[in-house]
Amino acid sequence: MATAFDVPAEKLIPKLAEELKKVETIAPPEWAAFVKTGRHREKSPVSNDWWHVRTAAVLRKIYVEGPVGTTHLAAMFGGKADRGSKPNRAVRGSRSISRVTVQQLEKSQLVQKQKDGGRVVTAKARKLIDGMSTQILKEMAAQNPELAKYL
């Protein structure tokens, strides 16, 4: 069975976002249409389903990185802030977005708190991600027969 380590993130995240749209507890808050995703951005996202894509990316990050807190997640989704004539500097992304997405994933029982701190994926989420990864790898193996040995 394939895992999230075996497939590219750019193929896994959109399929995972489509699955998360079916979950009732994962929905964008009312302020999601107006918020920027971090200090390093000039405008809010233009895509209508950006919340589900971000939630899928957060779920994948928690799966790959192991116990992770919301501050560390915000740093992962950060970027370089334009500071005018001064050199650019790395800044964190929105901690509110990270916090709310993790809370929604916890309500959906896809993520749970670790006793020592941070969040990890549950067996339910691991099954979902591994199933999606296997499906993607099968599609990739149909195009490239050399990848069939990884199934």
Chimera marker file (.cmm) of the C-alpha trace (Angstrom):
<marker_set name="trace">
<marker id="1" x="0.000" y="0.000" z="0.000" r="1" g="1" b="0" radius="0.5"/>
<marker id="2" x="1.284" y="3.437" z="-0.936" r="1" g="1" b="0" radius="0.5"/>
<marker id="3" x="1.625" y="6.285" z="1.554" r="1" g="1" b="0" radius="0.5"/>
<marker id="4" x="1.804" y="10.071" z="1.305" r="1" g="1" b="0" radius="0.5"/>
<marker id="5" x="5.586" y="9.732" z="1.035" r="1" g="1" b="0" radius="0.5"/>
<marker id="6" x="5.235" y="7.804" z="-2.250" r="1" g="1" b="0" radius="0.5"/>
<marker id="7" x="3.161" y="10.275" z="-4.278" r="1" g="1" b="0" radius="0.5"/>
<marker id="8" x="3.674" y="13.954" z="-5.132" r="1" g="1" b="0" radius="0.5"/>
<marker id="9" x="1.858" y="16.436" z="-2.917" r="1" g="1" b="0" radius="0.5"/>
<marker id="10" x="0.452" y="18.311" z="-5.915" r="1" g="1" b="0" radius="0.5"/>
<marker id="11" x="-1.506" y="15.204" z="-6.910" r="1" g="1" b="0" radius="0.5"/>
<marker id="12" x="-2.552" y="14.119" z="-3.412" r="1" g="1" b="0" radius="0.5"/>
<marker id="13" x="-3.791" y="17.429" z="-1.996" r="1" g="1" b="0" radius="0.5"/>
<marker id="14" x="-6.520" y="18.184" z="-4.604" r="1" g="1" b="0" radius="0.5"/>
<marker id="15" x="-7.967" y="14.654" z="-4.324" r="1" g="1" b="0" radius="0.5"/>
<marker id="16" x="-7.850" y="14.864" z="-0.546" r="1" g="1" b="0" radius="0.5"/>
<marker id="17" x="-9.590" y="18.265" z="-0.685" r="1" g="1" b="0" radius="0.5"/>
<marker id="18" x="-12.424" y="16.730" z="-2.718" r="1" g="1" b="0" radius="0.5"/>
<marker id="19" x="-12.865" y="14.043" z="-0.037" r="1" g="1" b="0" radius="0.5"/>
<marker id="20" x="-12.808" y="16.626" z="2.767" r="1" g="1" b="0" radius="0.5"/>
<marker id="21" x="-15.606" y="18.587" z="1.061" r="1" g="1" b="0" radius="0.5"/>
<marker id="22" x="-17.876" y="15.635" z="1.862" r="1" g="1" b="0" radius="0.5"/>
<marker id="23" x="-17.135" y="15.908" z="5.610" r="1" g="1" b="0" radius="0.5"/>
<marker id="24" x="-19.752" y="18.049" z="7.367" r="1" g="1" b="0" radius="0.5"/>
<marker id="25" x="-17.492" y="19.369" z="10.134" r="1" g="1" b="0" radius="0.5"/>
<marker id="26" x="-15.000" y="20.876" z="7.684" r="1" g="1" b="0" radius="0.5"/>
<marker id="27" x="-16.389" y="24.133" z="6.333" r="1" g="1" b="0" radius="0.5"/>
<marker id="28" x="-14.893" y="27.588" z="5.865" r="1" g="1" b="0" radius="0.5"/>
<marker id="29" x="-15.778" y="30.094" z="8.586" r="1" g="1" b="0" radius="0.5"/>
<marker id="30" x="-17.661" y="33.244" z="7.605" r="1" g="1" b="0" radius="0.5"/>
<marker id="31" x="-14.470" y="35.325" z="7.732" r="1" g="1" b="0" radius="0.5"/>
<marker id="32" x="-12.622" y="33.043" z="5.278" r="1" g="1" b="0" radius="0.5"/>
<marker id="33" x="-13.754" y="35.054" z="2.243" r="1" g="1" b="0" radius="0.5"/>
<marker id="34" x="-12.016" y="38.207" z="3.454" r="1" g="1" b="0" radius="0.5"/>
<marker id="35" x="-8.860" y="37.034" z="5.212" r="1" g="1" b="0" radius="0.5"/>
<marker id="36" x="-5.310" y="36.947" z="3.871" r="1" g="1" b="0" radius="0.5"/>
<marker id="37" x="-3.393" y="33.726" z="4.465" r="1" g="1" b="0" radius="0.5"/>
<marker id="38" x="-0.465" y="35.550" z="6.025" r="1" g="1" b="0" radius="0.5"/>
<marker id="39" x="1.398" y="38.804" z="6.382" r="1" g="1" b="0" radius="0.5"/>
<marker id="40" x="3.463" y="37.972" z="3.321" r="1" g="1" b="0" radius="0.5"/>
<marker id="41" x="0.386" y="38.062" z="1.029" r="1" g="1" b="0" radius="0.5"/>
<marker id="42" x="-1.161" y="41.152" z="-0.516" r="1" g="1" b="0" radius="0.5"/>
<marker id="43" x="-4.629" y="39.766" z="-1.248" r="1" g="1" b="0" radius="0.5"/>
<marker id="44" x="-6.969" y="37.062" z="-0.050" r="1" g="1" b="0" radius="0.5"/>
<marker id="45" x="-7.160" y="33.778" z="-2.021" r="1" g="1" b="0" radius="0.5"/>
<marker id="46" x="-9.184" y="33.948" z="-5.229" r="1" g="1" b="0" radius="0.5"/>
<marker id="47" x="-10.219" y="30.282" z="-5.322" r="1" g="1" b="0" radius="0.5"/>
<marker id="48" x="-13.613" y="29.473" z="-3.840" r="1" g="1" b="0" radius="0.5"/>
<marker id="49" x="-12.518" y="26.160" z="-2.331" r="1" g="1" b="0" radius="0.5"/>
<marker id="50" x="-9.201" y="27.353" z="-0.906" r="1" g="1" b="0" radius="0.5"/>
<marker id="51" x="-10.268" y="26.392" z="2.626" r="1" g="1" b="0" radius="0.5"/>
<marker id="52" x="-10.627" y="22.716" z="1.744" r="1" g="1" b="0" radius="0.5"/>
<marker id="53" x="-7.340" y="22.732" z="-0.158" r="1" g="1" b="0" radius="0.5"/>
<marker id="54" x="-5.576" y="24.296" z="2.842" r="1" g="1" b="0" radius="0.5"/>
<marker id="55" x="-7.191" y="21.781" z="5.207" r="1" g="1" b="0" radius="0.5"/>
<marker id="56" x="-6.017" y="18.927" z="2.978" r="1" g="1" b="0" radius="0.5"/>
<marker id="57" x="-2.508" y="20.395" z="2.922" r="1" g="1" b="0" radius="0.5"/>
<marker id="58" x="-2.518" y="20.721" z="6.717" r="1" g="1" b="0" radius="0.5"/>
<marker id="59" x="-3.675" y="17.116" z="7.085" r="1" g="1" b="0" radius="0.5"/>
<marker id="60" x="-0.880" y="15.954" z="4.777" r="1" g="1" b="0" radius="0.5"/>
<marker id="61" x="1.692" y="18.038" z="6.684" r="1" g="1" b="0" radius="0.5"/>
<marker id="62" x="0.597" y="16.522" z="9.990" r="1" g="1" b="0" radius="0.5"/>
<marker id="63" x="0.816" y="13.048" z="8.426" r="1" g="1" b="0" radius="0.5"/>
<marker id="64" x="4.333" y="13.651" z="7.066" r="1" g="1" b="0" radius="0.5"/>
<marker id="65" x="5.896" y="15.777" z="9.800" r="1" g="1" b="0" radius="0.5"/>
<marker id="66" x="4.690" y="13.858" z="12.841" r="1" g="1" b="0" radius="0.5"/>
<marker id="67" x="3.509" y="15.591" z="16.004" r="1" g="1" b="0" radius="0.5"/>
<marker id="68" x="3.132" y="19.209" z="14.914" r="1" g="1" b="0" radius="0.5"/>
<marker id="69" x="1.671" y="22.251" z="16.667" r="1" g="1" b="0" radius="0.5"/>
<marker id="70" x="-0.282" y="25.091" z="15.129" r="1" g="1" b="0" radius="0.5"/>
<marker id="71" x="2.579" y="27.589" z="15.385" r="1" g="1" b="0" radius="0.5"/>
<marker id="72" x="4.867" y="25.244" z="13.471" r="1" g="1" b="0" radius="0.5"/>
<marker id="73" x="2.132" y="24.725" z="10.863" r="1" g="1" b="0" radius="0.5"/>
<marker id="74" x="1.795" y="28.497" z="10.474" r="1" g="1" b="0" radius="0.5"/>
<marker id="75" x="5.543" y="28.717" z="9.889" r="1" g="1" b="0" radius="0.5"/>
<marker id="76" x="5.327" y="25.994" z="7.215" r="1" g="1" b="0" radius="0.5"/>
<marker id="77" x="2.680" y="27.995" z="5.348" r="1" g="1" b="0" radius="0.5"/>
<marker id="78" x="4.570" y="31.281" z="5.694" r="1" g="1" b="0" radius="0.5"/>
<marker id="79" x="6.737" y="33.073" z="3.181" r="1" g="1" b="0" radius="0.5"/>
<marker id="80" x="8.899" y="36.118" z="2.626" r="1" g="1" b="0" radius="0.5"/>
<marker id="81" x="7.436" y="39.493" z="3.555" r="1" g="1" b="0" radius="0.5"/>
<marker id="82" x="8.171" y="42.518" z="1.391" r="1" g="1" b="0" radius="0.5"/>
<marker id="83" x="9.640" y="45.138" z="3.719" r="1" g="1" b="0" radius="0.5"/>
<marker id="84" x="10.127" y="47.944" z="1.206" r="1" g="1" b="0" radius="0.5"/>
<marker id="85" x="13.772" y="48.943" z="0.795" r="1" g="1" b="0" radius="0.5"/>
<marker id="86" x="14.876" y="46.584" z="3.573" r="1" g="1" b="0" radius="0.5"/>
<marker id="87" x="15.695" y="42.967" z="2.721" r="1" g="1" b="0" radius="0.5"/>
<marker id="88" x="12.828" y="40.501" z="2.711" r="1" g="1" b="0" radius="0.5"/>
<marker id="89" x="12.380" y="38.403" z="5.825" r="1" g="1" b="0" radius="0.5"/>
<marker id="90" x="10.671" y="35.076" z="6.465" r="1" g="1" b="0" radius="0.5"/>
<marker id="91" x="7.364" y="35.412" z="8.318" r="1" g="1" b="0" radius="0.5"/>
<marker id="92" x="4.743" y="32.944" z="9.547" r="1" g="1" b="0" radius="0.5"/>
<marker id="93" x="1.424" y="32.377" z="7.862" r="1" g="1" b="0" radius="0.5"/>
<marker id="94" x="-1.874" y="32.995" z="9.615" r="1" g="1" b="0" radius="0.5"/>
<marker id="95" x="-1.989" y="31.173" z="12.954" r="1" g="1" b="0" radius="0.5"/>
<marker id="96" x="-5.759" y="31.593" z="13.061" r="1" g="1" b="0" radius="0.5"/>
<marker id="97" x="-6.184" y="29.626" z="9.840" r="1" g="1" b="0" radius="0.5"/>
<marker id="98" x="-3.850" y="26.914" z="11.128" r="1" g="1" b="0" radius="0.5"/>
<marker id="99" x="-5.655" y="26.734" z="14.459" r="1" g="1" b="0" radius="0.5"/>
<marker id="100" x="-9.180" y="26.565" z="13.007" r="1" g="1" b="0" radius="0.5"/>
<marker id="101" x="-8.252" y="23.953" z="10.382" r="1" g="1" b="0" radius="0.5"/>
<marker id="102" x="-6.665" y="21.752" z="13.042" r="1" g="1" b="0" radius="0.5"/>
<marker id="103" x="-9.733" y="22.167" z="15.269" r="1" g="1" b="0" radius="0.5"/>
<marker id="104" x="-11.994" y="21.131" z="12.402" r="1" g="1" b="0" radius="0.5"/>
<marker id="105" x="-9.785" y="18.123" z="11.684" r="1" g="1" b="0" radius="0.5"/>
<marker id="106" x="-10.024" y="17.166" z="15.368" r="1" g="1" b="0" radius="0.5"/>
<marker id="107" x="-13.839" y="17.401" z="15.248" r="1" g="1" b="0" radius="0.5"/>
<marker id="108" x="-13.774" y="15.144" z="12.194" r="1" g="1" b="0" radius="0.5"/>
<marker id="109" x="-11.644" y="12.657" z="14.155" r="1" g="1" b="0" radius="0.5"/>
<marker id="110" x="-8.860" y="12.842" z="11.579" r="1" g="1" b="0" radius="0.5"/>
<marker id="111" x="-6.336" y="14.409" z="13.980" r="1" g="1" b="0" radius="0.5"/>
<marker id="112" x="-5.800" y="13.962" z="17.703" r="1" g="1" b="0" radius="0.5"/>
<marker id="113" x="-3.736" y="15.722" z="20.367" r="1" g="1" b="0" radius="0.5"/>
<marker id="114" x="-0.510" y="14.136" z="21.498" r="1" g="1" b="0" radius="0.5"/>
<marker id="115" x="0.095" y="13.895" z="25.243" r="1" g="1" b="0" radius="0.5"/>
<marker id="116" x="3.478" y="15.624" z="24.937" r="1" g="1" b="0" radius="0.5"/>
<marker id="117" x="2.124" y="18.335" z="22.618" r="1" g="1" b="0" radius="0.5"/>
<marker id="118" x="1.322" y="18.653" z="18.956" r="1" g="1" b="0" radius="0.5"/>
<marker id="119" x="-1.122" y="16.783" z="16.774" r="1" g="1" b="0" radius="0.5"/>
<marker id="120" x="-0.899" y="13.449" z="14.954" r="1" g="1" b="0" radius="0.5"/>
<marker id="121" x="-3.190" y="11.775" z="12.431" r="1" g="1" b="0" radius="0.5"/>
<marker id="122" x="-5.611" y="9.103" z="13.580" r="1" g="1" b="0" radius="0.5"/>
<marker id="123" x="-6.048" y="5.657" z="12.059" r="1" g="1" b="0" radius="0.5"/>
<marker id="124" x="-9.087" y="6.962" z="10.146" r="1" g="1" b="0" radius="0.5"/>
<marker id="125" x="-7.010" y="9.708" z="8.504" r="1" g="1" b="0" radius="0.5"/>
<marker id="126" x="-4.113" y="7.337" z="7.817" r="1" g="1" b="0" radius="0.5"/>
<marker id="127" x="-6.524" y="4.968" z="6.038" r="1" g="1" b="0" radius="0.5"/>
<marker id="128" x="-7.955" y="7.850" z="3.979" r="1" g="1" b="0" radius="0.5"/>
<marker id="129" x="-4.560" y="9.224" z="2.942" r="1" g="1" b="0" radius="0.5"/>
<marker id="130" x="-3.056" y="5.811" z="2.208" r="1" g="1" b="0" radius="0.5"/>
<marker id="131" x="-6.089" y="4.858" z="0.109" r="1" g="1" b="0" radius="0.5"/>
<marker id="132" x="-5.825" y="8.076" z="-1.894" r="1" g="1" b="0" radius="0.5"/>
<marker id="133" x="-2.081" y="7.584" z="-2.320" r="1" g="1" b="0" radius="0.5"/>
<marker id="134" x="-2.564" y="4.029" z="-3.589" r="1" g="1" b="0" radius="0.5"/>
<marker id="135" x="-5.197" y="5.224" z="-6.052" r="1" g="1" b="0" radius="0.5"/>
<marker id="136" x="-2.879" y="7.981" z="-7.340" r="1" g="1" b="0" radius="0.5"/>
<marker id="137" x="0.050" y="5.576" z="-7.634" r="1" g="1" b="0" radius="0.5"/>
<marker id="138" x="-2.122" y="3.160" z="-9.655" r="1" g="1" b="0" radius="0.5"/>
<marker id="139" x="-3.041" y="6.001" z="-12.008" r="1" g="1" b="0" radius="0.5"/>
<marker id="140" x="0.620" y="6.940" z="-12.336" r="1" g="1" b="0" radius="0.5"/>
<marker id="141" x="1.603" y="3.288" z="-12.910" r="1" g="1" b="0" radius="0.5"/>
<marker id="142" x="-0.900" y="3.058" z="-15.763" r="1" g="1" b="0" radius="0.5"/>
<marker id="143" x="1.049" y="5.809" z="-17.523" r="1" g="1" b="0" radius="0.5"/>
<marker id="144" x="4.506" y="4.626" z="-16.450" r="1" g="1" b="0" radius="0.5"/>
<marker id="145" x="4.844" y="0.826" z="-16.019" r="1" g="1" b="0" radius="0.5"/>
<marker id="146" x="8.098" y="1.208" z="-14.021" r="1" g="1" b="0" radius="0.5"/>
<marker id="147" x="6.063" y="2.533" z="-11.067" r="1" g="1" b="0" radius="0.5"/>
<marker id="148" x="4.067" y="-0.724" z="-10.807" r="1" g="1" b="0" radius="0.5"/>
<marker id="149" x="6.784" y="-2.240" z="-8.606" r="1" g="1" b="0" radius="0.5"/>
<marker id="150" x="5.873" y="0.216" z="-5.825" r="1" g="1" b="0" radius="0.5"/>
<marker id="151" x="2.293" y="-1.055" z="-5.554" r="1" g="1" b="0" radius="0.5"/>
<link id1="1" id2="2" r="1" g="1" b="0" radius="0.2"/>
<link id1="2" id2="3" r="1" g="1" b="0" radius="0.2"/>
<link id1="3" id2="4" r="1" g="1" b="0" radius="0.2"/>
<link id1="4" id2="5" r="1" g="1" b="0" radius="0.2"/>
<link id1="5" id2="6" r="1" g="1" b="0" radius="0.2"/>
<link id1="6" id2="7" r="1" g="1" b="0" radius="0.2"/>
<link id1="7" id2="8" r="1" g="1" b="0" radius="0.2"/>
<link id1="8" id2="9" r="1" g="1" b="0" radius="0.2"/>
<link id1="9" id2="10" r="1" g="1" b="0" radius="0.2"/>
<link id1="10" id2="11" r="1" g="1" b="0" radius="0.2"/>
<link id1="11" id2="12" r="1" g="1" b="0" radius="0.2"/>
<link id1="12" id2="13" r="1" g="1" b="0" radius="0.2"/>
<link id1="13" id2="14" r="1" g="1" b="0" radius="0.2"/>
<link id1="14" id2="15" r="1" g="1" b="0" radius="0.2"/>
<link id1="15" id2="16" r="1" g="1" b="0" radius="0.2"/>
<link id1="16" id2="17" r="1" g="1" b="0" radius="0.2"/>
<link id1="17" id2="18" r="1" g="1" b="0" radius="0.2"/>
<link id1="18" id2="19" r="1" g="1" b="0" radius="0.2"/>
<link id1="19" id2="20" r="1" g="1" b="0" radius="0.2"/>
<link id1="20" id2="21" r="1" g="1" b="0" radius="0.2"/>
<link id1="21" id2="22" r="1" g="1" b="0" radius="0.2"/>
<link id1="22" id2="23" r="1" g="1" b="0" radius="0.2"/>
<link id1="23" id2="24" r="1" g="1" b="0" radius="0.2"/>
<link id1="24" id2="25" r="1" g="1" b="0" radius="0.2"/>
<link id1="25" id2="26" r="1" g="1" b="0" radius="0.2"/>
<link id1="26" id2="27" r="1" g="1" b="0" radius="0.2"/>
<link id1="27" id2="28" r="1" g="1" b="0" radius="0.2"/>
<link id1="28" id2="29" r="1" g="1" b="0" radius="0.2"/>
<link id1="29" id2="30" r="1" g="1" b="0" radius="0.2"/>
<link id1="30" id2="31" r="1" g="1" b="0" radius="0.2"/>
<link id1="31" id2="32" r="1" g="1" b="0" radius="0.2"/>
<link id1="32" id2="33" r="1" g="1" b="0" radius="0.2"/>
<link id1="33" id2="34" r="1" g="1" b="0" radius="0.2"/>
<link id1="34" id2="35" r="1" g="1" b="0" radius="0.2"/>
<link id1="35" id2="36" r="1" g="1" b="0" radius="0.2"/>
<link id1="36" id2="37" r="1" g="1" b="0" radius="0.2"/>
<link id1="37" id2="38" r="1" g="1" b="0" radius="0.2"/>
<link id1="38" id2="39" r="1" g="1" b="0" radius="0.2"/>
<link id1="39" id2="40" r="1" g="1" b="0" radius="0.2"/>
<link id1="40" id2="41" r="1" g="1" b="0" radius="0.2"/>
<link id1="41" id2="42" r="1" g="1" b="0" radius="0.2"/>
<link id1="42" id2="43" r="1" g="1" b="0" radius="0.2"/>
<link id1="43" id2="44" r="1" g="1" b="0" radius="0.2"/>
<link id1="44" id2="45" r="1" g="1" b="0" radius="0.2"/>
<link id1="45" id2="46" r="1" g="1" b="0" radius="0.2"/>
<link id1="46" id2="47" r="1" g="1" b="0" radius="0.2"/>
<link id1="47" id2="48" r="1" g="1" b="0" radius="0.2"/>
<link id1="48" id2="49" r="1" g="1" b="0" radius="0.2"/>
<link id1="49" id2="50" r="1" g="1" b="0" radius="0.2"/>
<link id1="50" id2="51" r="1" g="1" b="0" radius="0.2"/>
<link id1="51" id2="52" r="1" g="1" b="0" radius="0.2"/>
<link id1="52" id2="53" r="1" g="1" b="0" radius="0.2"/>
<link id1="53" id2="54" r="1" g="1" b="0" radius="0.2"/>
<link id1="54" id2="55" r="1" g="1" b="0" radius="0.2"/>
<link id1="55" id2="56" r="1" g="1" b="0" radius="0.2"/>
<link id1="56" id2="57" r="1" g="1" b="0" radius="0.2"/>
<link id1="57" id2="58" r="1" g="1" b="0" radius="0.2"/>
<link id1="58" id2="59" r="1" g="1" b="0" radius="0.2"/>
<link id1="59" id2="60" r="1" g="1" b="0" radius="0.2"/>
<link id1="60" id2="61" r="1" g="1" b="0" radius="0.2"/>
<link id1="61" id2="62" r="1" g="1" b="0" radius="0.2"/>
<link id1="62" id2="63" r="1" g="1" b="0" radius="0.2"/>
<link id1="63" id2="64" r="1" g="1" b="0" radius="0.2"/>
<link id1="64" id2="65" r="1" g="1" b="0" radius="0.2"/>
<link id1="65" id2="66" r="1" g="1" b="0" radius="0.2"/>
<link id1="66" id2="67" r="1" g="1" b="0" radius="0.2"/>
<link id1="67" id2="68" r="1" g="1" b="0" radius="0.2"/>
<link id1="68" id2="69" r="1" g="1" b="0" radius="0.2"/>
<link id1="69" id2="70" r="1" g="1" b="0" radius="0.2"/>
<link id1="70" id2="71" r="1" g="1" b="0" radius="0.2"/>
<link id1="71" id2="72" r="1" g="1" b="0" radius="0.2"/>
<link id1="72" id2="73" r="1" g="1" b="0" radius="0.2"/>
<link id1="73" id2="74" r="1" g="1" b="0" radius="0.2"/>
<link id1="74" id2="75" r="1" g="1" b="0" radius="0.2"/>
<link id1="75" id2="76" r="1" g="1" b="0" radius="0.2"/>
<link id1="76" id2="77" r="1" g="1" b="0" radius="0.2"/>
<link id1="77" id2="78" r="1" g="1" b="0" radius="0.2"/>
<link id1="78" id2="79" r="1" g="1" b="0" radius="0.2"/>
<link id1="79" id2="80" r="1" g="1" b="0" radius="0.2"/>
<link id1="80" id2="81" r="1" g="1" b="0" radius="0.2"/>
<link id1="81" id2="82" r="1" g="1" b="0" radius="0.2"/>
<link id1="82" id2="83" r="1" g="1" b="0" radius="0.2"/>
<link id1="83" id2="84" r="1" g="1" b="0" radius="0.2"/>
<link id1="84" id2="85" r="1" g="1" b="0" radius="0.2"/>
<link id1="85" id2="86" r="1" g="1" b="0" radius="0.2"/>
<link id1="86" id2="87" r="1" g="1" b="0" radius="0.2"/>
<link id1="87" id2="88" r="1" g="1" b="0" radius="0.2"/>
<link id1="88" id2="89" r="1" g="1" b="0" radius="0.2"/>
<link id1="89" id2="90" r="1" g="1" b="0" radius="0.2"/>
<link id1="90" id2="91" r="1" g="1" b="0" radius="0.2"/>
<link id1="91" id2="92" r="1" g="1" b="0" radius="0.2"/>
<link id1="92" id2="93" r="1" g="1" b="0" radius="0.2"/>
<link id1="93" id2="94" r="1" g="1" b="0" radius="0.2"/>
<link id1="94" id2="95" r="1" g="1" b="0" radius="0.2"/>
<link id1="95" id2="96" r="1" g="1" b="0" radius="0.2"/>
<link id1="96" id2="97" r="1" g="1" b="0" radius="0.2"/>
<link id1="97" id2="98" r="1" g="1" b="0" radius="0.2"/>
<link id1="98" id2="99" r="1" g="1" b="0" radius="0.2"/>
<link id1="99" id2="100" r="1" g="1" b="0" radius="0.2"/>
<link id1="100" id2="101" r="1" g="1" b="0" radius="0.2"/>
<link id1="101" id2="102" r="1" g="1" b="0" radius="0.2"/>
<link id1="102" id2="103" r="1" g="1" b="0" radius="0.2"/>
<link id1="103" id2="104" r="1" g="1" b="0" radius="0.2"/>
<link id1="104" id2="105" r="1" g="1" b="0" radius="0.2"/>
<link id1="105" id2="106" r="1" g="1" b="0" radius="0.2"/>
<link id1="106" id2="107" r="1" g="1" b="0" radius="0.2"/>
<link id1="107" id2="108" r="1" g="1" b="0" radius="0.2"/>
<link id1="108" id2="109" r="1" g="1" b="0" radius="0.2"/>
<link id1="109" id2="110" r="1" g="1" b="0" radius="0.2"/>
<link id1="110" id2="111" r="1" g="1" b="0" radius="0.2"/>
<link id1="111" id2="112" r="1" g="1" b="0" radius="0.2"/>
<link id1="112" id2="113" r="1" g="1" b="0" radius="0.2"/>
<link id1="113" id2="114" r="1" g="1" b="0" radius="0.2"/>
<link id1="114" id2="115" r="1" g="1" b="0" radius="0.2"/>
<link id1="115" id2="116" r="1" g="1" b="0" radius="0.2"/>
<link id1="116" id2="117" r="1" g="1" b="0" radius="0.2"/>
<link id1="117" id2="118" r="1" g="1" b="0" radius="0.2"/>
<link id1="118" id2="119" r="1" g="1" b="0" radius="0.2"/>
<link id1="119" id2="120" r="1" g="1" b="0" radius="0.2"/>
<link id1="120" id2="121" r="1" g="1" b="0" radius="0.2"/>
<link id1="121" id2="122" r="1" g="1" b="0" radius="0.2"/>
<link id1="122" id2="123" r="1" g="1" b="0" radius="0.2"/>
<link id1="123" id2="124" r="1" g="1" b="0" radius="0.2"/>
<link id1="124" id2="125" r="1" g="1" b="0" radius="0.2"/>
<link id1="125" id2="126" r="1" g="1" b="0" radius="0.2"/>
<link id1="126" id2="127" r="1" g="1" b="0" radius="0.2"/>
<link id1="127" id2="128" r="1" g="1" b="0" radius="0.2"/>
<link id1="128" id2="129" r="1" g="1" b="0" radius="0.2"/>
<link id1="129" id2="130" r="1" g="1" b="0" radius="0.2"/>
<link id1="130" id2="131" r="1" g="1" b="0" radius="0.2"/>
<link id1="131" id2="132" r="1" g="1" b="0" radius="0.2"/>
<link id1="132" id2="133" r="1" g="1" b="0" radius="0.2"/>
<link id1="133" id2="134" r="1" g="1" b="0" radius="0.2"/>
<link id1="134" id2="135" r="1" g="1" b="0" radius="0.2"/>
<link id1="135" id2="136" r="1" g="1" b="0" radius="0.2"/>
<link id1="136" id2="137" r="1" g="1" b="0" radius="0.2"/>
<link id1="137" id2="138" r="1" g="1" b="0" radius="0.2"/>
<link id1="138" id2="139" r="1" g="1" b="0" radius="0.2"/>
<link id1="139" id2="140" r="1" g="1" b="0" radius="0.2"/>
<link id1="140" id2="141" r="1" g="1" b="0" radius="0.2"/>
<link id1="141" id2="142" r="1" g="1" b="0" radius="0.2"/>
<link id1="142" id2="143" r="1" g="1" b="0" radius="0.2"/>
<link id1="143" id2="144" r="1" g="1" b="0" radius="0.2"/>
<link id1="144" id2="145" r="1" g="1" b="0" radius="0.2"/>
<link id1="145" id2="146" r="1" g="1" b="0" radius="0.2"/>
<link id1="146" id2="147" r="1" g="1" b="0" radius="0.2"/>
<link id1="147" id2="148" r="1" g="1" b="0" radius="0.2"/>
<link id1="148" id2="149" r="1" g="1" b="0" radius="0.2"/>
<link id1="149" id2="150" r="1" g="1" b="0" radius="0.2"/>
<link id1="150" id2="151" r="1" g="1" b="0" radius="0.2"/>
</marker_set>
